[in-house]
Amino acid sequence: MIEIVRSNDVVRLSWLLALLKDAGIEAVIFDEHTSIAEGSLLAIPRRLMVETDDAPRARRVLTEAGEGLST
């Protein structure tokens, strides 16, 4: 798997997951539980991950939706 976005914005991550799901791309959030366990949403960013083979298409879908891929 490969990281395509790193963010602390849970609303944005949810939106990105929905965009990818609509495009038929499976994505998961890494570090979600670690971020919560640390007690600070800003201490450990969450990572949006996709299969390596899906990464170019996932980036294209997010870019076409107007979502920059910066953190």
TIMI-135598 format. One record per residue (C-alpha): residue in one letter; chain; x negated, y negated, z negated. Coordinates in Angstrom, 1 decimal. Layout:
! residues N
<rest->A, kette->A, xx->X, yy->Y, zz->Z>
...
This chain:
! residues 71
<rest->M, kette->A, xx->0.0, yy->0.0, zz->0.0>
<rest->I, kette->A, xx->-1.1, yy->-3.6, zz->0.6>
<rest->E, kette->A, xx->-0.2, yy->-6.8, zz->-1.1>
<rest->I, kette->A, xx->1.6, yy->-9.4, zz->1.0>
<rest->V, kette->A, xx->2.7, yy->-11.9, zz->-1.6>
<rest->R, kette->A, xx->1.6, yy->-12.7, zz->-5.2>
<rest->S, kette->A, xx->3.9, yy->-14.9, zz->-7.2>
<rest->N, kette->A, xx->5.5, yy->-15.6, zz->-10.6>
<rest->D, kette->A, xx->8.7, yy->-16.8, zz->-9.0>
<rest->V, kette->A, xx->11.1, yy->-13.9, zz->-9.6>
<rest->V, kette->A, xx->13.9, yy->-15.5, zz->-7.5>
<rest->R, kette->A, xx->11.6, yy->-15.9, zz->-4.5>
<rest->L, kette->A, xx->10.3, yy->-12.3, zz->-4.9>
<rest->S, kette->A, xx->13.9, yy->-11.1, zz->-4.9>
<rest->W, kette->A, xx->14.7, yy->-13.1, zz->-1.8>
<rest->L, kette->A, xx->11.6, yy->-11.7, zz->0.0>
<rest->L, kette->A, xx->12.6, yy->-8.2, zz->-1.0>
<rest->A, kette->A, xx->16.0, yy->-8.7, zz->0.5>
<rest->L, kette->A, xx->14.5, yy->-10.1, zz->3.7>
<rest->L, kette->A, xx->12.3, yy->-7.0, zz->4.1>
<rest->K, kette->A, xx->15.1, yy->-4.6, zz->3.2>
<rest->D, kette->A, xx->17.3, yy->-6.1, zz->5.9>
<rest->A, kette->A, xx->14.5, yy->-5.6, zz->8.3>
<rest->G, kette->A, xx->14.2, yy->-1.9, zz->7.3>
<rest->I, kette->A, xx->10.9, yy->-2.4, zz->5.5>
<rest->E, kette->A, xx->10.4, yy->-0.7, zz->2.1>
<rest->A, kette->A, xx->8.8, yy->-3.0, zz->-0.4>
<rest->V, kette->A, xx->8.1, yy->-2.8, zz->-4.1>
<rest->I, kette->A, xx->7.0, yy->-5.2, zz->-6.9>
<rest->F, kette->A, xx->3.9, yy->-4.3, zz->-8.8>
<rest->D, kette->A, xx->3.0, yy->-5.7, zz->-12.2>
<rest->E, kette->A, xx->6.6, yy->-6.5, zz->-13.1>
<rest->H, kette->A, xx->6.5, yy->-4.6, zz->-16.4>
<rest->T, kette->A, xx->3.0, yy->-5.7, zz->-17.3>
<rest->S, kette->A, xx->4.0, yy->-9.4, zz->-16.8>
<rest->I, kette->A, xx->6.9, yy->-8.9, zz->-19.1>
<rest->A, kette->A, xx->4.9, yy->-7.0, zz->-21.7>
<rest->E, kette->A, xx->2.3, yy->-9.8, zz->-21.8>
<rest->G, kette->A, xx->5.0, yy->-12.2, zz->-22.9>
<rest->S, kette->A, xx->4.1, yy->-14.8, zz->-20.4>
<rest->L, kette->A, xx->5.5, yy->-14.8, zz->-16.9>
<rest->L, kette->A, xx->2.6, yy->-17.0, zz->-15.8>
<rest->A, kette->A, xx->-0.2, yy->-14.8, zz->-17.2>
<rest->I, kette->A, xx->0.1, yy->-11.9, zz->-14.7>
<rest->P, kette->A, xx->1.6, yy->-12.6, zz->-11.3>
<rest->R, kette->A, xx->3.8, yy->-10.0, zz->-9.7>
<rest->R, kette->A, xx->2.7, yy->-8.5, zz->-6.4>
<rest->L, kette->A, xx->5.0, yy->-7.7, zz->-3.4>
<rest->M, kette->A, xx->3.6, yy->-4.6, zz->-1.8>
<rest->V, kette->A, xx->4.4, yy->-2.8, zz->1.5>
<rest->E, kette->A, xx->3.0, yy->0.2, zz->3.2>
<rest->T, kette->A, xx->-0.2, yy->-0.7, zz->5.1>
<rest->D, kette->A, xx->1.3, yy->0.2, zz->8.4>
<rest->D, kette->A, xx->4.3, yy->-2.1, zz->7.7>
<rest->A, kette->A, xx->2.2, yy->-5.1, zz->6.7>
<rest->P, kette->A, xx->2.0, yy->-6.9, zz->10.1>
<rest->R, kette->A, xx->5.7, yy->-6.5, zz->10.7>
<rest->A, kette->A, xx->6.5, yy->-7.6, zz->7.1>
<rest->R, kette->A, xx->4.4, yy->-10.7, zz->7.4>
<rest->R, kette->A, xx->6.1, yy->-11.5, zz->10.7>
<rest->V, kette->A, xx->9.6, yy->-11.1, zz->9.2>
<rest->L, kette->A, xx->8.7, yy->-13.4, zz->6.3>
<rest->T, kette->A, xx->7.1, yy->-16.0, zz->8.5>
<rest->E, kette->A, xx->10.0, yy->-16.0, zz->10.9>
<rest->A, kette->A, xx->12.3, yy->-16.6, zz->7.9>
<rest->G, kette->A, xx->10.4, yy->-19.7, zz->7.0>
<rest->E, kette->A, xx->8.6, yy->-18.1, zz->4.1>
<rest->G, kette->A, xx->4.9, yy->-18.9, zz->3.9>
<rest->L, kette->A, xx->2.8, yy->-16.2, zz->2.5>
<rest->S, kette->A, xx->0.8, yy->-18.2, zz->0.0>
<rest->T, kette->A, xx->1.3, yy->-17.6, zz->-3.7>
